[in-house]
């Protein structure tokens, strides 16, 4: 494997960690680290993800409104 491909692979992992941290700042509740790089959230503070959860690619978490209970 070329050096370029290795660097790109590592950067993609960093992007996922950075997105997860940003979603946590916005209010996402999860019990452990989950790779959410391909998931889309309209209101992350309304999402609660349990431990040992696998989220598939291109999942869209959509809610009716940010302030609904």
C-alpha positions, 0 to 999 in steps of 0.5 A, a space after each residue: 500500500 502506498 504512503 498516500 493511501 495510508 495517510 488518507 486512511 488515517 485522515 478519514 479516521 480522524 475526521 470520524 473522531 472529530 465529527 463524533 466529538 462535535 456531535 457530543 458538544 451539540 448534545 448527542 448522548 452515547 455510551 461509547 465511541 461510535 463511528 458516525 462519519 456517514 450518519 446525518 443528524 438534524 437535531 443531535 441533542 435528541 439522539 441517544 445511542 446505546 453501547 455496542 451499537 452499529 450504525 450503517 452508512 447514510 443513516 439520517 436521524 430526522 425529528 419533527 422539531 428541535 423542542 418537541 418532547 
